[in-house]
Amino acid sequence: MGDHAKGSAPDTSFKRVQSGIVWGVIFLAIFIGWKYVSWTPSNKFLIAAQLIVNELMNGFKVVGMLLLVIGAFLFFGRSLLDLIVDLYVKPPLQHLNNLAEKGINDLVRSVPTAEQLLEHIPRCDDMFTAKDVLCKIPDGEQLADLVLHNHLQQYGDHSKRTDSLYCYVNKNLLAHACIAPHKSNYTKNIRLRPSDYEDCFIWDESSTYKIHNPLVKGNGPSYSYDFKIGTSTMYTGDDPNKWLESFGLKAEVDGISGKEDIIGSQVPTEFISGNEQEYTWQRRGNWFDVEFTKTILLNKEWTDVTTSEVGLTAKVDQTYSLGVYTPYYGCEVNMTLPTGYEFIKDTDCSVANLLKGISQIPPSDYDKHFRITYLADNTVIKAKIFDWVLPGTGFNIQWRKVE
């Protein structure tokens, strides 16, 4: 049955046309032959038979002519139709069929096997930008398996152990941070100014950054974001409440309904451990810690944030550390000291420590990743990291009084 479906069955209709033509020729031949036969019947019975045969021959003539004409018409009509199909119908249909077969074959060849993918991925400088590989991976699970296999090939089978560095980084950093919103283009400006108190400066700080959600494109569905801002400051003297009186914290977020001051007038009211609405604060000896936390709704891939902090800081505290708790992309700290103070040219940078441990990157290339500049007789520092900043201490900046 399958072979007949492909067109191998005989064309019975065409054979019938040929048979009709043959019979038409036979009938006409019999008629013509009879007409040329000369004989005279000798009795009345033969005369009657001759009359009957003559009538029959006339019928043969009519039928033969009909069969011949109809058969010839059908034969030459079928031949003409076949010629038209061969010249004008089959070529474009064959061309379309060839294009379809080529498209299917190209599609099949374009989907690599797992072995081919595994052979190609280790040669990629950056597998997460190798579009010719990733665009052909059908789902995230297969990608995860391929990446894991590739990593184990590069880093060794010991990376399978749960206490390996690979498993630790993957579980505690990559698995969460790669799909979570993060701060980008973080810029902090700090200025220390004289205050009315002999033992402290005014700490004046402003920051701008963007919250980047890599899972949202443009204005997508809303999502929850845990906004946090905090500070730690050292106080001196017998009256710690003067720090509270001068303390101010502000945060403006360009959220779903536009720019919004999400902190408002909420401030700690006593210099003791406690909480009030979204504020949490505590006293640790001569240190005062304040943190503001609030879950907000956002719906953009990039959300602008502006924060500011003002307060007092003890003059004896001559160190500033930028704590990074989630990965940042791009970070800059600009700080200015009052007259009579200077920065110590030994600023610690987390990226610098990272690069020093990677022997493949020469010191001459460090400025492609971070840069620390001292200006105005060391009273101004500009510290910048161009790449990712991992959790830890981004910068540790120190200064001293000029003798």
N, C-alpha and C positions, 0 to 999 in steps of 0.2 A: 504493500500500500504506500509505503514511503517513497518508493521509486516512481510510482505512477504520479504521485503528487508533484514530483519534480519535472514532469512533462515528457516521460519516455513512452507513454501509451501511443499506439498507432492512431493516425488521423483518419478515422473511418469515414467522415463526411467527404473528405477529398477523394478517397478511393471510390466512393459511390459515384461521384462526378465522372471519374475516369471510366468506370464500368458503363455508365449511361452513354458516354461517347462511343465506346466500343460496340455496344448493342445497336446504337443508331447507325453506325457504319455497316454492321452486319445486315440489318434490315434493308438498308438502301442497296447494298450489294445484291441481296436476294431479289429485290424488285427489278434492278437493272438487268440482272442475269435472266430473269423470267421474260423481260420484254424482248431480249435478243434471241430467245429460243423460238424457232420456227417449226411449227408442226400443225397439222390439220387433223382434227378428230374425225374418226371414221363412222361413228354412230352417235345416236342422240345422247347416250349416257356420257360419252367423253365430252360431247359439246356442253352438257350441263356442268360437268366437273371443271371444264375450262373456264366457264363463266364464274363459277364459285372461286376458283383459284385467282382469276383476274381481280375480283373484288377484294380477295384477301391480300393480294399484292399491293392494291391501292392503299389498304390499311397499313401494310408494312411501310409503304412510302411515307404516309403521314406521320406514323409513329417514329420512323427512322429520322425524318427531318426534324421533328420536335426534339427527340433525344439529342440529335447532333447539335441543333441550334442552342438548346438550353445548356447542354454540357459544355459547348464551346464558350458560351457566355459566362458560365460559372467558372470554367477553367481559367480563361483569360482575366476575368474579374478578380478571382482569387490571386492570380499571379501579380496583377497590378496592385492589389491591396498589400500583398507581401512586400512588393518593391517599395511602396510608400512607407510601410512600417519600418523596413530595413534602413531606408534613407533618412527619415525624418522623426521617427518615434523612438527607435531603439537607441540611437547615439546619445540623446540627452538623458534618457532613463539610465543608461549605463554609466554616464558621467556622474549623475546623482548617486547612483549606487556605489561607485568608486569613492566619491567624497565621503559618503556615510561610512564605508568600511575603513577608510583612512582615518576618519575622526575617531571611530571606536578603537582602532588599533593604537592610535596615538594616546588616547585616554588610558588604555590598559597599560601601555608602556610607561606612561607618566607616573603611575602609582608604584613606587618602589616597594620591594620586599623589606621586611625587617632587617635582613642581613645587609642589604644595600644601604639602608639608613644608618645602621651601626657602623658601616665602613666609612661613610661620609662625614658623620658628625664629629669624630675626633680631629678631622682636618679643618674644621671651622674655627676661625679666630674667635668668633663670638657666636655661640650656637643660638643665642636668643635674637640675633639679627640675621641668621642664615635663612632667608625667606624661601630659598629654593628647597630647603629641607622641611621647615616647619609648616609651610602651607599645604604639604601633602600628608601630614599626620592627622588622622581622622578624629582623634579625641584626646582629652587631657590625660587619661589613664595610660594610653600608649606612650604619650610624650614623657610622662613621669617614669615609666619603665625604661624608655630609651635613655633618658638622662641619667637615671640611676646606673644602668648598665655601663654607660659611657664613663661616668665618674669612677665606678669601681675598677674599670680598666685602667684609668689614669692614676688613681690614688691607691690602688692595691686592695686585695680582698680583706685586709684587716679593717677597711672602712665599713664592712658589714656589721661589725660589733657595735652594740648599743652604746658603749663608752668611747667610741672613736670620735675624733674631732669632726669628721664629716657628719655623723649623725647628730652631734650636739648642735652644730651650726644650722643644719637643715631643720631640726625640730624646734629650736628656740629662737631662730632668727628668720630664716628664709620662709618657712611654712606660714608665718604670720605677717611678717613685714612686707613681703612682696605683693600682697593683695590688700594691704591696709592703707588708708589715707596717711600721708606723711607731709612734713613741712618741707617746702622748697623755697629757694632764694631767700634764706633767712638772713636778715640784716639787723644788727643791734648797735645803737649809738648810745654811748654812756659819757656823761660829763660829771665830774666831781667839782662842786662849787662850795665856797666858804658858807658857813652857817652862823647863826647867832650863838651857837654853843662852841666853846673853845676846844672840846674834845672830839668833835665830829664834823664831817662834811655833809653837804646835801647831795644825795645820790639822785641824779636826773637821767632817766633811761627811757628810750623809745625803741620799739622794734616793729618791723614789717616782715611779713612772709606770706606765702600762699599755701593753703591746704590743697594738696593734690590727691585726688582719688583716681587711681589708674583704671578702676573698673567702670568709671562713668565717662561717657563721651558727650561733650556739650552740656546741655541741661537735661539731665536724666531724672530718674525717679529719686525721691528723697531718701536720705540715709542718715543714721545717727552717728554723731561724732562726739567723743569725750574731750571737751575743751579743758585744758589745764594751764594754769599760770601760777607761778610761785616765786618766793624769794626767801633768802636767809640773810640776816644781818646781825652784826655784833653791836651790843650796846655797852656803854660804860656809865659810871656814875650811880647815884642813889635813886634816880627817878626814871625808871624804864618807860613810864607812860608817855614821856615826851616823844618817844619813837612812834607811838600810836597816833599822837596828835598831828604829826607831820606826814604820816603814811598815807599814800594814795595809790590806788591801782585801777587801771582802766583797760578795757578791751573792746574793740569795735570790730565786728564781723559782718562782712557783706553776705548775709544769708539769703534765705528764700524770699523774705519780704524786704530786702534791701539792707542798708547798713543799720546795725543795732548795737547799742552799748549793753553788753550782756552782764556786766557787773553792777552798774548803777552805783547806788550809794551804800552798798553793803560794805561794812568795815568791822574789824574786831573792836569790841568795846572795852575789853580788859586784857591786861598783859598776863593772861594765864592760859593754860591749855584748855581748848574747848572748840566748839564749832557753832556757827550761826548761818542757817540756810546753806549756801554752797561753800562757805568759808571753813577752812580748818587751820588752826594755828596752835603752836605749842612753844613753850619756853624751855630751852636747854642750857641751863647755867646762864652765861652771858650772851646766848644766841636766841634770836627770835625768828621762828619759822612760820611763814604764811603760805597757804596754798588755796587757790580758788579752782573748783571743779564744777563743770556744768555740762550736761548732755544737750547738745543742740542738733537741730535738723538742717541739713544742707542738701542741695540738689545739683551742684555744679561740679564739673571736673576740676576747676580751679576756683578757689574761694580766697578773696583778699582778707587779710587780718592785720589790724594795727593795735599795738598794746603800748601802754606807758606805765611807768612806775616812778614815784617820787617818795623820798624818805630820807632818813638820817643814816649815816654809816660811820662807825668809829674810825678815827684817824689811825689807830694802832692796827686796824685790819687793812693790810696792804697787799691783799691777794684777791684776785677775781678768777673764779673757775666757772666755765660754761658747762653745765651739766646737760648731757644729751641722753635722753631716755628712749627715744625711738629714732630710727635713721632719718637724717636730713639729707636733702640734696642741695648742696651749695650753702655755705655759711660764712658770714662776715661779721667781725666785731671791730667797731671803731670807738676808741676811748681817749678822753682828754683829761689831763690832770691840772690841778690849780698850780699857781706859781709856787716855786719852792720844792716841787716834787718831780721825779723823773722815773721812767720805766727802766727796769733791769732788763738788759738785752739777753735774756735767757728764757724767753717765752716757750712754754711747753705746748706742743701741738700733737693731737692724737694721730693725725695722718703722717706727720713726720716720724713718729715712733713706728708706725706701720711700715713706712717705706724703708726705714733703716733695717728692718728685718727681712726685706726682700732684696737680695743681693743683685738680682737682675736689673734693678733700676739704679742707675748711677746718680750720685748727688747733683750732678749738673742738670738733671731732669726734674729735680724736686719742685722747681718753681712752676712746672706745668700742673702740679697738684695742689700746692699751697704757697702762700706768700705772706711774709711778716715784714712790715716796714715801720721804722721809727722816724718821726718827723719833729720839727720845731724843738730842737734840743732835747729830744727824747721825752717830750711832754705829750706827744700824740702817738698812738699806735694804731696801725691798720693791719688786722690779721684776717686772712681770707683763705678758705678751703674751697676749691673749685669743684670737687667731686663729692661723693657720698661721705657723710660723717656717720660713723657707727656709734651705737650707744657707748657711753663712757664720758670722759672729760674732753670736750672739743678743744678748748684752750685753757691754759693756766697762766694767767698774766700777773706779774708782780711789779711793784714799784717801791720807791723809798724816798725819804726826805733828803734833799740836797744839803750836804754839810757845808 
